[in-house]
Amino acid sequence: MEDILAVYQRTYSEDEVLVCMDETSKQHVKETRPPLSPRAGSSEKYDYEYERNGVSNLFMLSAPLEGWRHVKVTDRHTKQDWAQLIKELVDDHFPKKKIILVMDNLNTHKLGSLYATFEPEEARRISERLEIHYTPKHGSWLDMAEIEIRRAKPAVFKPKNSRSRKLAFGNSVMGRITKSRGYLCKLAFYN
């Protein structure tokens, strides 16, 4: 725990960025009956029966000191999905910065996943751009991306019916939330 707290208290240079990563899943359901239309003073009514319509995995990346976040939706949660996410983080989102990455200690969140997905030279190139810090067991609450997921869930992860909507609008909604609130994380520690 002390390691994560020290990472959060660090002063970062212009060529470094703190990024927190977490993931969650969202079950998709399809209505089996059409909803009842709203009436004056009440909202639309849905039946409690539904049909399962798949599950999506959502990776949340958050750079709390930059006021930046990104949601990536995948059909599965595999080593390859994680490796592709990290490659995008390094190459597309922060191509010129060293990335201090905070995440939980899940079995797919290992540098070995990069080597299982990419050629050794590419895996090495990606891994050299990372400084990884794992949250302790039962301490995932220290990961600020987990806080971002909880904060965003009502707006981003709300769609309950079609898989075609597949949460593709997640980043745009998250961007609007961020801009409208002027959200930037300020870390404060007290003795």
SVG drawing of the C-alpha trace seen along z (x, -y; Angstrom):
<svg xmlns="http://www.w3.org/2000/svg" viewBox="-51 -23 65 39">
<polyline fill="none" stroke="black" stroke-width="0.4" points="0.0,0.0 2.8,-2.4 4.2,-1.9 1.0,-3.1 0.7,-6.1 4.3,-7.0 3.5,-6.9 0.5,-9.2 2.6,-11.7 5.5,-11.8 6.3,-14.9 6.2,-14.0 8.4,-15.5 6.9,-16.6 8.0,-13.4 6.2,-11.2 2.5,-10.5 0.6,-8.6 -2.0,-6.3 -4.4,-4.1 -6.1,-1.0 -9.0,1.1 -11.7,3.2 -15.2,4.2 -17.8,6.2 -21.3,5.3 -24.0,7.8 -26.2,7.0 -29.9,7.8 -32.6,7.7 -36.2,7.0 -38.6,9.9 -41.7,7.7 -42.1,4.1 -42.0,1.5 -45.3,-0.2 -45.4,-3.7 -45.0,-6.4 -48.1,-8.1 -48.5,-11.5 -46.5,-11.4 -44.7,-8.1 -41.9,-6.8 -41.7,-3.9 -42.3,-0.5 -40.1,2.6 -41.0,6.2 -38.6,8.0 -38.1,10.8 -35.1,10.4 -32.9,12.4 -29.2,12.5 -27.5,10.8 -23.8,11.2 -21.2,9.5 -18.6,6.8 -15.4,6.2 -14.6,2.5 -11.0,1.3 -10.8,-2.1 -7.6,-4.1 -7.3,-7.2 -4.6,-9.8 -5.9,-11.6 -3.4,-14.4 -4.1,-15.2 -7.9,-15.0 -7.8,-12.3 -9.7,-9.0 -10.4,-6.4 -12.8,-3.5 -12.0,-0.5 -14.8,2.0 -13.8,5.6 -15.7,8.8 -13.4,10.7 -10.9,10.2 -7.7,12.1 -4.0,11.5 -4.1,10.4 -6.9,7.8 -4.8,6.4 -1.6,6.4 -3.4,4.5 -4.7,2.0 -1.2,1.3 0.2,1.0 -2.5,-1.6 -1.7,-3.4 2.0,-3.6 1.8,-4.3 -1.4,-6.3 -2.3,-8.0 1.1,-8.9 3.7,-8.3 6.4,-10.5 6.0,-9.8 7.2,-7.3 4.0,-5.7 3.8,-5.1 1.0,-2.5 -1.1,-1.6 -3.3,1.5 -4.5,4.5 -2.5,7.7 -4.7,9.8 -3.2,12.8 -3.6,11.1 -1.9,7.8 1.7,9.0 4.5,8.1 4.4,11.8 1.1,11.0 3.0,8.6 5.4,11.4 2.5,13.8 0.8,11.4 3.7,9.6 7.1,10.4 9.8,10.2 11.3,7.0 7.9,5.3 7.0,6.6 10.4,5.3 9.8,1.9 6.4,1.5 7.6,2.8 10.5,0.4 8.0,-2.6 6.3,-1.3 6.9,-1.5 4.3,0.8 2.9,0.6 0.4,3.2 -2.2,2.4 -2.0,4.9 -4.4,7.8 -7.7,6.5 -6.5,3.0 -7.8,2.4 -9.7,-0.6 -6.3,-2.4 -6.5,-2.3 -8.1,-5.6 -9.4,-3.9 -11.7,-1.9 -13.0,-5.1 -13.5,-6.4 -15.5,-3.3 -17.8,-3.7 -18.2,-7.4 -19.0,-6.8 -21.2,-3.7 -24.5,-5.5 -23.9,-7.5 -21.6,-5.3 -22.7,-1.8 -26.4,-2.3 -27.7,-0.9 -29.7,2.2 -30.9,3.6 -29.2,4.0 -25.7,5.4 -25.4,3.2 -25.2,0.2 -22.3,2.1 -21.3,-0.9 -19.6,-2.4 -20.7,-5.8 -18.9,-5.3 -15.9,-7.6 -18.1,-10.4 -20.3,-10.4 -17.3,-10.2 -15.7,-13.1 -18.9,-15.2 -18.9,-14.4 -15.3,-15.4 -15.7,-18.7 -18.9,-19.7 -17.5,-19.2 -14.0,-20.4 -12.8,-17.3 -9.1,-17.1 -8.0,-14.9 -6.2,-16.6 -4.4,-14.2 -4.3,-15.2 -2.8,-13.2 -3.2,-14.1 -1.3,-12.9"/>
</svg>
